[in-house]
Amino acid sequence: MKIRTLLGGIASYIPELYALFSRGTGGTISARYCYGVWLRHLVMAHENGLSIQPDTIIELGPGDSLGIGLAPYYREQTNTMLLMF
């Protein structure tokens, strides 16, 4: 086990230390980033012959941010399911 991983796990129980070891959300606190990721998914779907206006969208394990899972609402695609495992 890597020492940084171990220290990060221990630090997660101490809020002051957690800030030193956490990696953060990777940019998903930004609405622009989340919407950009959603649009890239639509472009990839279109390039592979899939519909870019799906009836239902399912996001598996939204993780620490719901931003990308909520992006379809902006395009009025409201049948979105966020499933956490």
Buried (B, 14 or more C-beta within 10 A) or exposed (E): EEEEEEEBEEBEEEEEBEEEBEEEBEEBEEEEBBBBBBEEBBEEBEEEEEEBEBEEBEBEEBEEBEBBBBBBEEBEBEEBEBEEE
